[in-house]
Amino acid sequence: MAESTEKAKTKTKPAKFGFWKGVKAEYKKITWPDKETTLKQSISVVAISLVIGALIAVLDLLIQYGVNFITSI
């Protein structure tokens, strides 16, 4: 019975404080990219998004043309 009261005394801190302590420790480990790297990656994302958007638009037009052709027969 003495063991259970000792365990209860040692576990007085709620788990959420331990969670935030862990979050803070992990946050300190993050290495943030420099301005040049961020700019290059942002430009890449925008360029790829534009290319994929254009491809989807072309495919949409082709499919729309095909469906209109089939339904007009």
Number of C-alpha atoms within 10 A of each C-alpha: 5 6 8 8 9 10 10 9 10 8 9 8 9 8 10 9 10 11 11 11 12 11 11 11 11 10 10 8 8 8 7 8 9 8 8 9 11 12 12 10 11 12 12 12 11 11 12 12 12 12 11 12 12 12 12 12 12 12 12 12 12 12 12 12 12 12 11 11 10 9 8 7 5
